[in-house]
Amino acid sequence: MRLSTVILPIHRWGEGQKVWQHAEDLGFHTAYTYGHLSWRTFRDGPWSGAVPTLTAAAAVTERMRLGTLVTSATRLPRPVAE
């Protein structure tokens, strides 16, 4: 059986690194994170972007697959007409 987990991007990386490594040490097959701009009670605390978080997690894990549950698309501003 393959088990997955969700790790919210609410930790500064010094602590977050340990969380991702611990998930891998526990044997999780996949770990996901959210890409929301803010989420419920965590909106006033640290909240990192999904892509930078997964990039950092990939650097400190070896076997675990990584992914997003939700990814917010960034809306690009329209070009100003000249």
N, C-alpha and C positions, 0 to 999 in steps of 0.2 A: 504494500500500500504506500502511496506517495502522499505526504502531507505538506500543506502550504501554510504560510502565515502572512499576516499583514503587519508591517512595521511603519507606524506613522512617523513622518519626518519632523518630530518635535524635539529632537535632541541636538545639542551642539555636537560637532563631529567627534570631539574627544570621547564623549559618552556614546554617541551613535555608532561609532566604529565597533565598540564592544558589543552592542546590541546585535548588529548584523553578524558578527563573528560567532556570538553565542547561538544565534538561530541556526547557523550552519553546523556548529558543534552538536546541537540537539538533533541534527539529522533531517531538518526540513529540506524538501526537494526544491521548493520555490518560495521566495519571499517577495511580497508586493508592497508598494507604497502608493500613497495618494498624490495627485497633482493639483488638488484644490488650492485656490488662492488663500482661503482660510476655512476652518472647519470648527463649528460649534464652540465648545468651551476652550479650545486651543487658540482661538483667534487673537488673544492678547499676548501670547507667548511666542517663542521661536517657532518658525515654520519654514522649512527649506523646500525648494523646488524639487520635483520628482526626478528630473533628469540629472541634476548635479548630485542628488542623493544616491541615485543608482550608479552613477559613475564612480563615486567614492566607495560604495559598497562593493562594486566589481573589483576594486583595487585591493580589498582586504578579505575577499572570499575566493574560494577556488572551485567548489563543486556545485553550489547552489545556483539555481536559475533565478533571474531577477526580472521584475516586471511592474507595470502600473495597473492599478484597478481603475483609476480615473485620471485622465490627463486633460488639463485645461488648455484649450487652444488659445494662443495669444493672438489678440486681434491687432493687426497692424494698422497704423493710421493711414488714411488716404493721402496720397500726394497732394500738395497744395498746388492749385492751378496757377500758372504764371500769367 
